Amino acid sequence: MLKNYPLVVAVVVCIIFEICSGSLPSNINKCKISDHVCIAKSINDVIRLYPKGDPFYGFIDISEIKRPKIILSEDKNPQKSSVGFNLIIENAVLNGLENAKVTAVSGFDPNISKITVTADIMNLRLSGDYTVNGNILLLQLRGKGKGEIKSNRTTCKATVDVRVEKRNGKNYLAINRIKMDIQPHDLHVRLDNLFDGNKELTESLNETINKNWRDFWTEMRDLANDALADLSRSVLESAFNHISYDDFYIN
């Protein structure tokens, strides 16, 4: 028994090393480095096959992402703008990232430093308990209650600055910064209980917001981009920590 002990230890160490070093799932095709068409398809396969995630590979459930609070807008010039409001969503739930379809990628090269990923997302929806205070088109906007913001189609472009770190003899990606550019093609907003539950004013303000959704979005855009970048960072870091960058590609 003791004679075989070194062999047993060696086998266990190899198994642990293999698990820790990580690799792509067998049902996801590896690509040649810089083959961005193939890489886009493989990313789409991950989204399609693992929308609920898989902790073994570090894949997070992207069908429902929860955050205790998301700040969507801060009015920094309340006296100088016809549109300006503070909007916070608490107990926030984001649905729809599982509908993303990657349309273009770049930067997956031997000397990787910056990745760009562009995707179309259908039926993106953010809901939660909102608090809003400010104005839209000189109309007062005040309330607290259940809220929902959704888009039938959204185009997102993520620019990810990365660095390569060596662990266990393999290269892993680490994220320095993510910049997100969200372009909704439409926006549908529902804020319940505006003006202490005044139904007439609530309906009227929701109608005004939806008719002028581009103005509403312009006010939210910067912080919404920051919020989605933060969510995306948690998703990507989990996968990057589990799967070696070396194992993305065909040897």
Secondary structure, 3 states (H helix, E strand, C coil): CHHHHHHHHHHHHHHHHHHHHCCCCCCCCCECCCCHHHHHHHHHHHHHHCCCCEHHHCECCCCEEEEEEEEEECCCCCCCCCEEEEEEEEEEEEECHHHCEEEEEECCCCCCCEEEEEEEEEEEEEEEEEEEEEEECCEEEEEEEEEEEEEEEEEEEEEEEEEEEEECCEEEEEEEEEEEEEEECCCEEEECCECCCCHHHHHHHHHHHHHCHHHHHHHHHHHHHHHHHHHHHHHHHHHHHHCCHHHHECC
